[in-house]
């Protein structure tokens, strides 16, 4: 979901500066000055000192150049050297997220804490209800002994003054699969074997310590080559800017893309295939089928709910089919998926027809860097043969509506899972035993792709703009 906070603003400023230097060809000459320019001497600091702030900026830039922070071998290696290596890089990796350890140092282990609101009451329900004897009174106030506490939260529930709070570790709290955890130095690490690339930790971290690696260096190398660079835009992009879809396409071309293909084109193919598969499975007596277009959900099933795998649709995602079409037209082109989430970056890595990924947030930074004002861009034509339901793939329930439109005679009993969290995972694990519907749509982000970790617009506003485009589209 789109959020506004200072950590996000810093990340976007870094993206914009990086994109501007790459566009102007000055990155190796000027990148080392960014930390100094953003935190000049005697300026206000976010951390203990200006040197810490500058170090954090350096490592965030390193991540935006596509490097893992833990890959650093020499702390004296300047950013200009990383920029050079990024421009010469020939292969990407399947690690999408990296933790800036210099920025990750303030969160303590999740626990319950007694605040100064404690009145030291005579009733003392906190101590009376604690089964682990973890609460003692010191100088008339309750204190929780963390070594005994099991974080059951009962003391918080019974305190009449609401003096006990739960102090979470935001990234760990947001991760639905327990992929983030602290090491002995208090630094978070992301377990690649557990991570489903939902990007929730990126949004949750109040220090901006969890960074998504970009493909900026590779993208600008593509712009400067003689190859055609093609943007494949996810349906949710129609709701990201307060302009018609035609102007969004115009902005992409003004930045440097040679052509723009809507992934909604592939959504029509996905729906057609998924509808046929659903009917076939129902004829064979299957109790239900789930969608497969959300890569984070597919990763969730593969890594954490294998018992659900037989029920997941074999149909490929809209990106997959769109990339097939685009590759036929541009066999030697650079195909770039413009996406709302980290999940698509992970999916794209394993798709032979997708070369790079640009997030919505990164697209916004590129426009600022190139001086493109989207409201003033020349509108470009869009494919009006794409159906309205295909353009609705970007919000929760959109896939279900599309399948219903393509299979009007099917007895579809939908179950829409709107966002993946710990509670929803428990519910998903029960589906093989008991499912209330026969067509299960699952989206990792609440609200669907319009609520992705890389979106810009408020999902509710985005939904209204998508609806406007759907009204202008071909009716299925």
N, C-alpha and C positions, 0 to 999 in steps of 0.2 A: 504493500500500500504506500502511496506517495506520502512522505513526511517532510517536514521542514525543521531542520535543526542545524546548529553550527558545524557539526562534524560533516554533514551532508554538503553544506556550502563550501567547506574547505576542499572536500573531494572534487566537487565540480569546478572549483577554481583551478585546482591542479590539472584536471583533465583539459580545461580550456587553454591553460598556458602550454601544456605539452602539445596539444593539437596545433596551436599557432606556430610553435617552433618547428614542428614537423612539416607544416605546410610551407613555411618560409625557408626551410632548409638550414636553420640556425641552431638546431638542437644540441649538437656536440659542442658548439661554441658558447652557448648561453645557459644550458640547463643547470650547471653548477651554481649559478647565481640565484636560482629560484628560492631556496631556503632563506637566503639572506634578504632578498627583496620582500618576501612575505613576512619575515620576522626581523626587521631592521633593529639595530642597537637601540636600547631604551624603549622599545615598543612593549605594549602589554602582552603578557605571556599566558598561555593556557595551562602550562605545567610549572614545574619547580623553577625553571630558568629558561632563558632564551635558547641556550644550547640544546636543551632537551627538545624544545619545539622544533628547532632546525633539524635535529636528527630524525624526528618523527616525519617531517615533511620529506626528507631525503628518502626514507624507506618507503613512504607511500608512493613517491615517484618511481622508485625501483619496481614496486608492484605494478603500477600503471604501465610500465615499460614491458611487463610480461614476465617478471622474474619472481621466484619464490624467495622470501626473505631468508629462509634457512639455508639457501644455496650460497649465501655470501661466504667467501673464503678469506677476504682481507677487508677489514673495516675502513682502510684508507683508499679503497677503490672508489674513484669519483663517479658521479652520476654520468659524466660525459663518456666514461668508458662503458657503462651499462647501455647508454644510448647507442654507442657504436656497435656493441654486441647485438643489441636488439635489431638494428638495421641490417646486420649481416646474418641474422638467425634464419635457418632454413626449415626448422621443424618446431611445431607447437607441442605442448604437453597436455595431458588430460587432467592436470591439477588446475582447477579454476579459482580457488580461494586460497589466500595466504594471510597469515596473521603477523602484523607489525608488532614485534615484541616490545619495542621501545614505547609503543602507545598502550600496550596491554599490561598494566601494572597496578591498577587501583581497585579492582573488584576482589573482594574476599570471598571465601567459600560461602555458598548459600546457607543461610541459617536464620533463626529467629533471634531478635534482639529486643531487649527491654529499653525503652526510651525514658527520658526524664519526665514523661507524663505519669510514671508510676507514683502512686500516692502512698504506697506502703500500707495498704488497707488491712484491717483486722481479719477480714474474710479469707484473704489469701487463696483464692480459687486456683491460681496458677500452680502453687506448690501442692495443693490438695489433690489436683487432678493429674499431676505429672507422674506417670508410672515409672519413670527412670530416675527419680530424685535428682533431676538436673537443675532445679531452681532453688537457689538459696537467697537469703536476705542479708545484705551488707549495708550497714548504716541506714537501715530502714527502707531500703529499696531492693527490689528483686533483681537478681543477676542469673543469667542462664549459663551454666557450665557447658561449653560446646563439646567437651570430650564425652559427656554423658548424653547430650541431646540427640534425638533420632529424627528431629524435624517433623514430628507428627502434626504440629500446629494446634494442639489442643489448648495450650496455654493462651494462645492468641484469641481463640474462640470464647474462652470463659472470662477473660479480663474485663471487668466492668468499666474501665477507663480507656480501653483501646490503646493501652500503653505499650503493647508488644506488636512489633512489626515483623514482616518477613522480608529479609534482605536478599534478593536473588542475585545471581550472576546472569545478566540479561541475555548473553548469547547462549548460555547453557539452558536457560529457561525457555528460550524461543525455539531451540532445536527439537524437533519432534521425535528424533531417533537417537538422542544421546551421543551425537558425534563429536561434541566439543567438551573438552575437559582440561584442567590445569595440570601443569607439570610441577616439579618440586620448587621451581622458582616463581610460581604463581602466574605463569604465562599460559594462555589458552593454546590448545592444539586441536586441529581438526582431523579426526580419524577418517582417512580416505575410504576405508573399507565400510564404514557406516554411513558416511555422508551421502545424501540424495540430491545435493546441489539445489536445494530450494531457495537458498539465499536469505533465509529469515535471520540468520546471525548477522549478516551485513547490515540489515536494517536495524536490528536490536542493539548493536554495540554503541553505547553513548560516547565512546572515545574514537570511533571510526577506525578501530584497530583491525577489523576484519576487512580485507580489501579483495575486490574482484580484479583479477588480472585482465588487461585489455589487449586488443589486437591492433592498437593504434599504429605501431611501427610497420606492421605488415600491410595495413590498409593504405598508408601513405606511400609505401613502396609500390603498391598496386596502382595508385593514382598517377605516379610518376613513370610507370611502365607504359608500353604500347598495347597492353592488354585491356579488354573491355572490363570495367568494374561494374557489377550489377548488384543492386540492392534488392533483397527479397524481404518485404515488410510484413510483419505479423498483423493480423486484423485489428488488434488492440491499438495500433498506432493511430487509427482514425479518431480516437478519443483523446489524444495526448495534447493537442494544440487547438486553440479556438479558431480554427480555420478549416475550410473544406479539404477533403482528401486530395483534391487536385493541387492545392498549394503545398501540401506536405511533399508530394511527388516533385513539385517544382523546386522546393528547397533542397531535396536530396540531389537533384541534378545540378543545382547551382554550386553545391559543395564539391562535386566532382564525379558523381556516379553517372555512368553512360546510359544506364537504363534502370527502370524500377519495375519490379514484378510483385504484385500483391500475393501474399501467401494464402489469401482467401481463395485464389484459383485452385490451390492444392486442397483447400478445405472442401471444395465441391467434390473432388476425387475421393478424399477420405470418407466423406459422408456416403457417397455412392457405394464404395466398397464395404464400409462398416454396416450399412443397411442390409446389403446382401448377406454379409456374414452373420448378422443378427438373425435374419430369417432362417438361414441354414442351421444355425445352432439350435434355434427353437424347434425346428422340425426334427432335429436329432434328439430332442428331449433334454437339452441343457437347462438347468434351473435359472441361469442368468448369464449375462456377459457384461464386462466393464469396458469402458473406453480406454484408449491407449495413446491419446494425443499429448498428454501432459508428461514430459520426460521425468520430472521429479517423482510422479506417481509410479511410473514404470520402474524407476530406480528403487523406490520404496518396496515394491513387490519383489523385485529381484534380490534385494539385500535383506529384507526384514519379514516379508510375508510370502514365502515361497508357496504356501498352500493355496494362495489366491491366483497363482500364475496360470493355471489351466483355464481360468475364466476371463483372462484379459484378452481383448481383441487382438488379432494378428495384423490388423490393418495398420499401415504406417501413418505417420503424422502428416499434417498439411505441409510442413516444411519439406519433408522428404519428397512428396510428389511435386511440389513447386520447384525444388532443386533439379529434379529429373527433367522437367520441362525446360527450365532455364539452361541446363547443361547441353541439351540438344541444340538450342539456339546459339549458345556461346560455349563451344567445346573447349576453347582455350582461355575463357574468361575467368575473372576472379569473382566468385559468387559469395556475397556477404549477406548473412541473415541479420536483419534488424529486429531485435527481440526485446521482450519485456522482462526477461528473467535469466538467472544463471543456468537454469536447467537446460535452456536451448543451447547455451554455449557448450555444455557437456554433450548434448545430443549431436550437435553439429560436428564435434571432434570425430565421431564415429561414422559420420555420413560422408561417403567419398565425393559427393557432389557439392558439399558446402566447404568453402575455404576459410572464411572468417566470420566473426560475429561482432556486431555493433549493437550495444544496448540503447534503449530509448534515451537514457540519461546521457550516454556518450554522444548520441546524435545531437542532443541539445547543446552539449559543450562544443561540438564541431561547428554548429551554426554560429555560436558566439565568437569562436576563434576565426571564422571566415567572414565575419561581419554580415551574415545573412539574417535579414529580418523577415521571418516567415510570413508575416501579414502582407508584405510587399512583394513577395516572390511571384513570378509569372506562373499562373496555373498550367499544369500539364494534364493531358487527357488520361483517364483511367479506363480500365476494362469494365464496361457496363454489362458484359455477358455473365459476370460473376453474380451468383444468386444472393438474395438478401440474407438467407439463412447461413450461407458460408461466411458472410461478413460479420455474423453474430457469434462466431466461434470465440471471440475474445472475452465473453463474460459467462459466468456460471449459469448453466442451463442452456447455453447456446448450442452445444453439440446435441443435446437431447432434442431440441426444437428442430435442428437440421435433419436428424435421423427420422423424426416423425414426418417431416415434409417429404422426404425421399421414400418413405415406406408408409403411406397413409392408411393402408389396410392392415398393417401389423398391429397386434395387440401389445402395445408397448406400455409397460408399467414402470415408469421411471423412478429412480432413486438418485438424487443429486447430492453428492458430497462436496460441500462448498468450503474448501480449505482443509489442509492436513495439519492436525495437531495431535498431541498424545491421546486425547479422548477419541478422536476420529480413527486413529490407528487401531485402538482397541476394538472399535466397532467394525472396522474393515476385517480384522482377524476373525470375526464371528460370521462373516458373510458365507463362507463355504458350508457352515452348519445351518444357517438360517438367513434368508434374504427376503426382504419385503417387496422387492421389485424384480423385474427381469432384465432391465437395462440400467446399469449403474454408471453414472458420469462422475468422474473424480478429477478435481482440480486442486493442485497443491496450494494455490493462493486464494485467500478469501475474496470472493467476488469474481474469481477467474483471472485471466491474463491481465485485465485492467487493474488488478490489485497486485501485480508482480513486484518483485524487489527492485526493479530498475525503471519503474514507471515515473512519470513526471506529474501527471494530472490526478486530481481527486477521482477515485473510481466512479462515484456517483455522477460527476460531471462528464467523465469519459463515456459512461453508458448512454447518456443523453445524446452525445455527439455521434456515437456509433449508430444509435437508433435513427438519427437524421440521415445518415448515409444509407442505411438499410431501406428507408422509405424511397430513396432514389434508385435503388438497385432492382435488378430483374427478380420478379416474384417467382418463387418455386412452388 
